[in-house]
Amino acid sequence: MLVLKRKIEESITIASKIRVKVLSIAGESVHLGVDAPREIQVLRTENLKKKKTRK
């Protein structure tokens, strides 16, 4: 796993199409913004696990 350190308003780019930006940090929570093409589904991991158990 690649571990990166970012500050508020900094971002990372994945595969030149997906941008993840740190919007704010409050206590132990980090608010992220994700810009990705519509054909790429972006899910929180806990929702992905729920979706898999329903099938």
CORKAMO-V477166 format. One record per residue. PHI is phi in radians with two decimals (999 if undefined). BURIAL is + if it has 24 or more other C-alpha atoms within 12 Angstrom, else -. Layout:
PHI:BURIAL  PHI:BURIAL
This chain:
999:-  -1.45:-  -1.97:-  -2.14:-  -1.93:-  -2.30:-  -1.79:-  -1.00:-  1.35:-  -1.60:-  -2.45:-  -2.21:+  -2.08:-  -2.02:-  0.92:-  0.98:-  -2.09:-  -2.05:-  -2.10:-  -2.04:+  -2.10:+  -1.40:+  -1.58:-  -2.82:-  -2.30:-  -2.35:-  1.10:-  -1.69:-  -1.84:-  -2.08:-  -1.69:-  -1.98:-  -1.92:-  -2.14:-  -1.85:-  -2.55:-  -1.04:-  -1.00:-  -1.29:-  -1.78:-  -1.40:-  -2.00:-  -2.24:-  -1.28:-  -0.98:-  -1.12:-  -1.29:-  -1.12:-  -1.11:-  -1.10:-  -1.10:-  -1.19:-  -1.28:-  -1.28:-  -1.33:-
